[in-house]
């Protein structure tokens, strides 16, 4: 209790700022092997053949493994397992794992990857969520491209639109976004007398242990997972990345194995924020009060689910914001495509929804000639009311107090001076002018 309200130094702050901190890739092991992953270069294809015979016989190569070497379900996933640790029948995005190797050095591991011959029979590709919903779209998974569906309603939006003084109808798109932590995905696995000990850059070691055990059919005592302090996570390291592959290689070789994704590999194979298409139709009275809101959301979860169901439920549940909306109709779809998997990232769908709904309010404020803060105060939920879904009670809200604080802030009072594009352009022009005075152009 004595720490509340006090400024407490970060235990790892000095070592990280000074460069002395040891991240996963910095840990030195005695005689480790280097693990690498053979990944699909094509986004959607049938696997006709995987030939590892050349790779196995290369100098320094200690293990080459495919799905045939996995004695378990060979499938993982944070919510519903649907992603193979090593693909066996088909690949669903450029970056899908097909084989893993362990060698004495990074160079020998890279040569082993190059020696693996995989024959692919390309399939049609689904690149957007809109394509995924077409009646004749190629199926990323046999069950179809709709991965999850959310729908809820409250009141009668049709009546709200019929009696509204203003209707704001807009479509929004939020793009894919990569976490881009400074430290890429990395870790190592060490065989012990009891089993395998995995040390990984992870935010969820206990969930990792569950997923590794489930994928490889291991017992509780076969495995131990330790989280190493991260060089950034933001949700992206709640995912399975190197953990299962490290376990496989350490089990096979009986030696310590290290694996560090390159920046390119992290960008291609790591999860991202969900791209989302959001259609919003919002009804207002002249006084600014919101009468109804109709929303349709489509999220691209990529080739596999990851945390997609949680993300789309979070987006759908927060699309009405912290506002009093008596009539609402929300439908949200999560769809498979042949893009990289989208998963956990800060906000879990709320960022996408908030962007769309807050923009709706800004548009309405301008059309109704009402101050945008006042418009939000008019519609702010208060103690005892229920949220936009009509199911969760509001307790101890601080939204109105937050708006009041913003109203008194200097940057809000002077907001016209902080319009981004004009300010940035003028700043760059001033910098350019000063530079040219100090460095006049030379004639040749």
Helices and strands as residue ranges (DSSP letters): H 13-18, G 24-26, E 33-39, E 45-51, H 53-56, E 61-65, G 67-69, E 90-91, E 97-103, H 106-115, E 117-122, H 129-132, E 146-154, H 157-163, E 166-174, E 186-191, E 196-200, H 205-216, G 220-222, E 223-227, G 236-238, H 243-253, E 257-260, H 263-269, E 275-284, E 290-302, H 308-318, E 327-336, H 350-368, H 372-379, H 399-408, H 410-413, G 415-418, H 420-438
